Every structure is written in C-alpha cells, then in structure tokens.
Amino acid sequence: MAKEPPPQKEGKKPASKPEAPRKDAPKGAKAEATAPVKAAPAAPPPPPRLREHYRDKVVPELMQKFGYKTVMQVPRIRKITINMGVGETVNDKKVLDNAVGDMAKIAGQKPVVTKARRSIANFKVRAGFPVGCMVTLRGAQMYEFLDRLVNIAIPRIRDFRGVSNRAFDGRGNYSLGIKEQIIFPEIEYDKIDALRGMNIAINTTARTDDEARALLAAFRFPFKQ
C-alpha cells in the first residue's frame, strides 16, 4: 500500500518555487533588460568669446597698425596671475581658508598657498609661514576670467573712472590692483568675513608697452583717456 503524505500544519503555506524562464523567450531578452543604459556623451563647452574675438578682430587690427608680416608676430596674452596677501593669518588661521575659498570662486581654479621666505620679527612672521595665496590662469580659463573682469567686475568698482594706462613694466606686462573682492559676482557680500584686495598681473608676449597697451585696448580694457 502507498503511504499517505503527512498532514501539513495550519497557518503555513508551502514555499513557492521560482518560475522557470520561458522556453519561447529570446536568449538575449534577459541581457537586454539588465544591461545598464549608457548616458549620451556630454557636449564640449563652447570656446571662450574673447579667444574668438582675438582671432577674428584683434589679430588683423594689430597687424595693420604695427605692420606685422606674420600672425606669429602679433602679441598675445600668455597668462594671468592673481595674488592675494593675507597678513591676518598671524592671529587667525581661518582667515587664510576664507581667502582661499574666495579666490577659488573668482578664478574657477584652486589657488596655491604662498609662504614667507624670511622671518620678520616686527610683523611676527616666521619663514615658511602662510601669508597669502595665488593662482595662475592659462588657456580657456584665462580668457573667461578676462571677460568677466573687463565686462562685469571692473564696471562695478565704486566711483570708477578708468584704470591707469601707465602700469606697465616696460616689457609688455600690466599690473592691476583691486581693493575689494566683492566686485566679482561670484562673491556673496553677506557671506564674507572681511574685504580683501588682490593684485592681477597680465603677462603678454609684447615687446614694448605700446604694443601691450594696444593689445589690451583691443580687448576693451577701460584705460583712462
């Protein structure tokens, strides 16, 4: 005689077995369902506006004005250096962190902390002590910063009457001093701890100051008349 199966306890149901894949389903159906969806490649950023302006208008204008024979003789901007001194770090080291954060927002690049080369007892500064920060811009970031500096930041200076047209070093380089960092729209006035100035040095390949002055004037630099 066949044995009867043991009675099941009330309240418990037999575990259901996982459903087997259908035989008529295509072989690659499961792989397509689990395969990750690839995101579309991001489009490259547009070229800086001032770079296009330099190639299309500045180069022909300077070649006609100074009589250059080739395009390689036309002066161009090599780099822009931004330097900010923070002497308050002697008493509070958090001031340097705030200064570095402000410069990173302005330049769009992480700055480098500068340190003292010599010990100065009168200022309570030792050799190797952090006293400021700086950043060097080249390429697309350089043109983007120059565009914001000329068209947005400088017009926001209080009682602005133009920048000096004599701040050249005789080798085609120009230096500009700014007293407040709040002229840049990236800085929020309510979140700063103090007003800080900075020095902006524009390094060009011009051989003379006249060529460098004409180059910056072609970028609509607001010189004093």
C-alpha positions in Angstrom: 0.0 0.0 0.0 1.2 3.5 -0.8 2.0 5.8 2.1 -0.1 8.9 2.6 1.8 12.3 2.8 1.9 13.7 6.3 -0.7 16.4 7.1 0.6 20.0 6.8 0.3 22.3 9.8 -2.3 25.1 9.7 -1.0 28.6 9.1 2.0 27.7 7.0 1.9 27.5 3.2 4.4 25.6 1.1 7.1 27.8 -0.3 6.5 28.6 -4.0 9.2 27.6 -6.4 10.7 30.3 -8.6 9.3 30.3 -12.0 11.5 28.8 -14.7 12.3 31.0 -17.7 10.1 30.6 -20.6 11.4 28.4 -23.4 9.9 30.5 -26.1 11.6 33.7 -24.8 14.6 35.0 -26.9 18.0 34.3 -25.5 19.1 38.0 -25.3 15.9 39.3 -23.7 17.3 38.9 -20.1 20.6 40.5 -21.0 18.9 43.5 -22.6 16.7 44.0 -19.6 19.6 44.0 -17.1 22.1 45.9 -19.3 22.8 49.5 -18.0 21.7 52.4 -20.2 24.7 54.4 -21.4 24.3 58.1 -21.0 24.8 60.3 -24.0 28.2 61.9 -24.2 28.3 65.4 -22.9 28.8 68.2 -25.5 32.1 70.1 -25.3 31.9 73.6 -23.8 31.8 76.4 -26.3 35.1 78.3 -26.9 35.7 81.4 -24.9 34.3 84.5 -26.5 37.4 86.6 -26.2 39.5 83.9 -27.9 37.3 84.1 -30.9 37.4 87.9 -30.7 41.2 87.8 -30.7 41.4 85.6 -33.8 38.8 87.4 -35.8 39.3 91.1 -35.0 42.3 91.7 -32.8 44.9 90.0 -34.9 44.0 91.7 -38.2 43.8 95.1 -36.4 47.2 94.8 -34.8 48.8 93.5 -38.0 47.6 96.6 -39.9 48.5 99.0 -37.1 52.1 97.8 -36.4 52.9 96.3 -39.8 53.5 92.7 -38.7 54.3 90.3 -41.6 53.0 87.1 -40.0 50.4 86.2 -37.4 53.1 84.8 -35.1 54.4 88.3 -34.5 51.1 89.6 -33.2 51.3 89.9 -29.3 49.0 87.7 -27.3 48.2 87.2 -23.6 50.3 84.4 -22.2 48.9 84.1 -18.6 47.1 86.0 -15.8 48.3 85.7 -12.2 46.1 86.7 -9.3 47.8 87.3 -5.9 46.1 87.9 -2.6 48.1 88.8 0.6 46.6 87.8 3.9 48.5 89.2 6.8 45.8 88.4 9.3 46.8 84.8 9.4 49.2 85.6 12.2 46.3 85.9 14.6 43.7 83.6 13.0 44.5 80.8 10.6 40.8 80.5 9.5 41.3 83.8 7.6 43.5 82.1 5.1 40.9 79.4 4.4 38.3 82.1 3.7 40.7 83.9 1.4 41.5 80.7 -0.5 37.7 80.0 -0.9 37.1 83.5 -2.2 39.9 83.2 -4.8 38.8 79.8 -5.9 35.3 81.2 -6.7 36.7 84.2 -8.5 39.3 82.3 -10.6 37.5 79.0 -11.0 40.7 77.2 -10.0 42.2 76.1 -6.7 44.8 78.6 -5.6 48.3 77.8 -4.1 49.1 79.0 -0.6 52.2 81.2 -0.6 54.6 81.2 2.4 57.0 83.7 3.8 60.6 83.3 2.6 62.2 85.1 5.5 61.4 85.7 9.2 60.3 89.3 10.1 60.2 89.9 13.8 58.3 93.2 13.6 55.4 91.6 11.8 55.6 88.3 13.8 56.2 86.3 10.7 58.5 83.3 10.5 60.0 81.7 7.5 57.6 79.2 5.9 54.5 80.8 7.5 51.5 81.1 5.1 50.9 84.7 4.2 48.7 84.6 1.1 47.5 82.7 -1.9 47.9 82.9 -5.7 46.6 81.3 -8.9 47.9 81.3 -12.5 45.4 81.1 -15.3 46.1 80.0 -18.8 44.1 79.0 -21.9 40.3 79.0 -21.8 40.1 79.9 -18.1 42.3 82.9 -18.7 40.0 84.3 -21.4 36.9 83.6 -19.3 38.4 85.4 -16.3 39.5 88.4 -18.5 36.0 88.5 -20.0 34.4 88.7 -16.5 37.0 91.2 -15.3 36.5 93.7 -18.1 32.8 93.4 -18.7 31.4 92.7 -15.3 33.8 93.2 -12.4 35.6 96.5 -13.3 32.4 98.4 -14.0 31.2 97.5 -10.5 34.1 99.4 -8.9 32.9 102.3 -6.8 33.5 105.7 -8.4 35.2 104.1 -11.3 36.9 106.4 -13.8 39.1 104.0 -15.7 42.3 102.1 -15.0 45.8 103.5 -15.3 47.4 103.3 -18.7 50.9 103.6 -17.2 51.0 100.4 -15.0 53.3 98.6 -17.5 56.8 97.3 -16.5 58.5 98.1 -19.8 58.3 94.5 -21.1 54.7 94.4 -22.1 53.3 93.2 -18.8 50.4 95.0 -17.0 49.5 95.1 -13.3 46.2 96.0 -11.8 45.3 96.4 -8.1 41.8 95.8 -6.8 40.8 96.9 -3.3 37.7 94.7 -2.8 36.9 91.2 -3.9 33.1 91.9 -3.8 33.2 93.4 -7.3 33.1 89.9 -8.7 29.6 88.5 -8.9 30.7 85.1 -7.6 31.3 86.6 -4.1 28.2 87.0 -1.9 28.5 90.1 0.2 26.6 88.5 3.2 29.0 85.5 3.5 32.4 87.2 3.5 34.3 87.8 6.7 36.4 90.8 5.5 37.2 92.9 2.5 40.4 91.9 0.8 42.3 93.3 -2.1 44.3 91.5 -4.8 46.8 92.1 -7.5 46.2 91.0 -11.1 49.2 90.7 -13.4 48.6 90.2 -17.1 51.6 88.7 -18.9 51.8 89.2 -22.6 54.3 88.4 -25.4 54.5 92.1 -26.5 58.0 93.6 -26.7 57.0 97.2 -25.9 54.5 98.8 -23.7 52.7 100.4 -26.7 52.1 97.0 -28.2 50.8 95.7 -24.9 48.6 98.7 -24.5 47.1 98.3 -27.9 46.5 94.6 -27.2 44.6 95.3 -24.0 42.7 98.2 -25.6 41.6 95.8 -28.4 40.0 93.7 -25.6 38.1 96.8 -24.5 40.2 97.4 -21.4 38.9 100.6 -19.8 42.0 102.8 -19.8 41.9 106.4 -18.7 41.7 108.9 -21.5 
